[in-house]
């Protein structure tokens, strides 16, 4: 059986108030193309389907359209689980219509698929956290653990003030769940698992929402030693294998760069070839970086404008950092963004200069309005508007 593993689509996500939906439409088309070209039998999407629990109509429409295309009129099975960004009930709302297209949606740890036809294939057995399918005359058992928060597990795991105890309790609980349902594995079936969890030791980025303040909701890698031939994980945005070489457990990562901390990350899907009783074979298929995120560092305004002119026709998002000895006026910022609208932010970089005694004396001679203006420009990196200064003057009681 051939399986495609992807995750963390984050449909509807914004970057510095800029929508990524058009990029998402294109990258999902690429994923569908890979599934078709590789003649995939089963697609797994390991959580964080949406970027928030109340997705836009356009994000929902994109998901339904994408799943229908992946399902290929029921010829292919698509298994989708919820992540920490998803609303489990909302994700599963289309379940009555999904089965005929080969799509299985699971929102919570206790969610169960329904036995019977799923597209042109069949769910032979199902219960909380597992299902056995017959796909193209091959039998596969899939353990499913959508994001297991304390609430979704429906139990308190310990005093949150005791982070070490919370982490131990949570890791033990998740390990216990996986161990219990892994008893469903059989020698005559393909045996895999899918979950949306943070395994200790994984490399994170800025765009992943923490699973718990302080990092308490993490799972020890040895809890995944459950006899699965492959474990498809979601949550971390960098493609990577977990730090347990005895287990074939991988994060597929997000299909797009979702923050500047992801600059340099390659994006991919995994193709897994597996047969009952044999070791799974893994292939990494790289995805095209359709609109990369870049940081442009410039020495002065003129160099920044020149950089924007040279790159105005490139389809990239850019963070612009400008070395300067003065605050950037609103007119300069508008000029730069007019040349390159995809500038996400413009940050002046001021060289720190030690103040001598004369400078300190000069500071004492300045009034509160002048001092506030300088403070604002240092902190915000831009000149305050006249309306803002007028308001401050009124509050400060000075003319």
CORWO-V70888 format. One record per pair of residues at least 24 apart in sequence whose C-alpha atoms are under 6 Angstrom apart, sorted by sequence separation. I is the first residue (numbers start at 0). J is the second residue. D is the distance in whole Angstrom. If there is no record, write none. Layout:
# CORWO-V70888
I,J,D + I,J,D
This chain:
# CORWO-V70888
290,314,6 + 291,315,5 + 292,316,5 + 293,317,5 + 294,318,5 + 295,319,5 + 296,320,5 + 297,321,5 + 298,322,5 + 299,323,5 + 318,342,6 + 76,101,5 + 77,102,5 + 78,103,5 + 79,104,5 + 80,105,5 + 81,106,5 + 290,315,5 + 292,317,6 + 294,319,6 + 316,341,5 + 317,342,5 + 318,343,5 + 320,345,6 + 322,347,6 + 324,349,6 + 76,102,6 + 80,106,6 + 317,343,6 + 318,344,5 + 319,345,5 + 320,346,5 + 321,347,5 + 322,348,5 + 323,349,6 + 73,100,4 + 320,347,6 + 321,348,6 + 72,100,5 + 73,101,4 + 311,339,5 + 70,100,6 + 70,101,5 + 203,235,6 + 307,339,6 + 51,84,5 + 52,85,5 + 347,380,6 + 41,75,6 + 43,77,6 + 46,80,5 + 50,84,6 + 51,85,6 + 52,86,5 + 40,75,5 + 41,76,5 + 42,77,5 + 43,78,5 + 44,79,5 + 45,80,6 + 46,81,4 + 47,82,4 + 41,77,6 + 46,82,4 + 49,85,6 + 108,144,5 + 191,227,5 + 2,39,6 + 47,84,5 + 108,145,5 + 190,227,5 + 191,228,6 + 193,230,6 + 195,232,6 + 1,39,5 + 2,40,6 + 6,44,5 + 9,47,6 + 12,50,5 + 31,69,6 + 47,85,6 + 107,145,5 + 190,228,6 + 191,229,5 + 192,230,5 + 193,231,5 + 194,232,5 + 195,233,5 + 1,40,5 + 2,41,5 + 3,42,5 + 4,43,5 + 5,44,5 + 6,45,5 + 7,46,6 + 9,48,5 + 10,49,4 + 11,50,6 + 191,230,6 + 193,232,6 + 195,234,6 + 2,42,6 + 6,46,6 + 7,47,5 + 8,48,5 + 9,49,4 + 10,50,6 + 7,48,6 + 9,50,4 + 73,118,4 + 74,119,6 + 73,119,5 + 11,58,5 + 178,225,6 + 10,58,5 + 170,218,4 + 174,222,5 + 139,188,5 + 143,192,6 + 145,194,5 + 146,195,5 + 166,215,5 + 138,188,5 + 139,189,4 + 140,190,5 + 141,191,5 + 142,192,4 + 143,193,5 + 144,194,5 + 145,195,6 + 165,215,6 + 166,216,6 + 139,190,6 + 141,192,5 + 228,279,6 + 206,258,6 + 162,215,6 + 326,380,6 + 327,381,5 + 328,382,6 + 205,260,6 + 326,381,5 + 204,260,6 + 83,146,6 + 81,145,5 + 82,146,5 + 80,145,5 + 189,274,6 + 189,275,4 + 188,275,5 + 187,275,6 + 82,195,6 + 46,195,6 + 45,232,6 + 46,233,6 + 45,233,5 + 6,233,5 + 8,253,6 + 5,251,5 + 7,253,5 + 6,253,6 + 5,268,5 + 4,268,6 + 4,269,5 + 3,269,6 + 3,270,5 + 2,270,6 + 2,271,5 + 1,271,6 + 1,272,5 + 0,272,6 + 0,273,5
